[in-house]
Amino acid sequence: MSGFDQAYCLETFRRLLAADSTTGQYEEVQRVLCDILYELGIPYTETHKGGVIADLGGTGNALVVTAHLDDIGLMVRKVNADGTLNVCPVGGLYPFYCMAENVRVYTGSVCRTPNSVHVTEEELRVTPPDFRANVCVLLDEDVRTAEQTRALGIATGDMIALEPRFAFENGYIKSRFEDDKACAAVLLTAIKAMAEQGIRPARKVYAYFAMYEEIGHGTTWLPEGVTDMIAIDIAPTGPDQTSDEHKVSLFAKDSRFPYHWGFTNEILEAGRRAGADVVMDIFTPHYGTDCDGSVLAGYDIRHAAFGPGTHNSHGYERTHVDGLRNTYELLMACLKM
C-alpha cells in the first residue's frame, strides 16, 4: 500500500467544491487548482481555452492522467414575465435531479411551476418536470417582474451553479460533483505523495485537469509525445453493475466503444499486485470519459479509465472513502508501471 492521505484528499475535495465551475465557468476553480499545485511545488501550464497540465516528471513516451473539474449545472435561457428564470441544462443535468436544490445565479432555488403541491391540482403530481415547460429558478430577491430581475444584472446566458452540499459520515461521502472533483482530489493526493516521497514516475507523466469533459471536448488536444492516457472518473453503481462504493472500477467499455484491451489489462495486473480492490465494469448507454474525446480527435494513444464506485451519478452522489483509497492505490501502481 502507498499511504493514502485521507485527510488531505477530503480537504482538497472540499476546496475544489467551494469553487463553482459549471462547464465554461472555469476561472475560479482553475485559480484554486493552480494554488494547490503551487503549494506542492509542481510545475504546470494553463491551456488557452481553460485547463491545467501539470508536469510530474519522468522521461520517455508520455502518459496523461486526466480528471475533470467542470460541473453540470444550468444556464439562464430567458427571464420569465414573473421575474423567475427559465433555464436549460449544461451537461447531463435532469430536472428530477435538481428539484428544490439551492443554486447560485448567484442566489435562488429550482422549483416547479406552479410550486406548491398543497394548492395545485393533480397535474403537478403526475406531469414529469421539464426545464422548458414547468421548472424555473426562483430568485431569493424581491422581484415580481422580468424588468426587476433584469435590473439585478441577470440575463440570458448567465451560468447557474448548484449547491454541492458536502457531507461525510461513517466513511461515506455525499455531495454533488463527486463527478469529478473527488477524483481530481485523488489525483492531487497522489501528486502530493510523489512530491513528498521523492517518487519519480517510470515514464514521462502529465496530470491534465480538464474543464470541458461534461460537454465532450475536455482533452481534444494533448501534449506532444503522449502515447497512453488514463481518465480517472466515477464508476456509476446500479443493478447490472459490478461497481461498489468501496472499490475502484476499471472500465472495459463505455457508451462509445471499448477501452484499449491490452493497456486495461496491464493496469488490472498492476493494481492486483499493489493490493488495490479492483473490479471490471461496463457503462452503457449514457457514459463516457475524456479519453473518448482524445481518441475521436485522432490521437494514436492507448486509453483506459478507472474510478471509485459512486451512487446516484449526476445527482446528489455518494461514494465511500474506501473507493477513493482504492482509486489512489491503482493510480500509484500505474505511475510506477
Secondary structure, 3 states (H helix, E strand, C coil): CCCCCHHHHHHHHHHHHCCCCECCCCHHHHHHHHHHHHHHCCCEEECCCCEEEEECCCCCCEEEEEEECCECEEEEEEECCCCCEEEEEECCCCHHHCCCCEEECCCEEEEECCCCHHHCCCHHHHCCCCCCCCEEEECCCCCCCHHHHHCCCCCCCCEEEECCCCEEECCEEEECCHHHHHHHHHHHHHHHHHHHHCCCCCCCEEEEEECCHHHCCCCCCCCCCEEEEEEECCEECCCCCCCCCCCEEEEEECCCCECCHHHHHHHHHHHHHHCCCEEEEECCCCCCCHHHHHHHCCCCCEEEEEEEEEECCCCCEEEEHHHHHHHHHHHHHHHCC
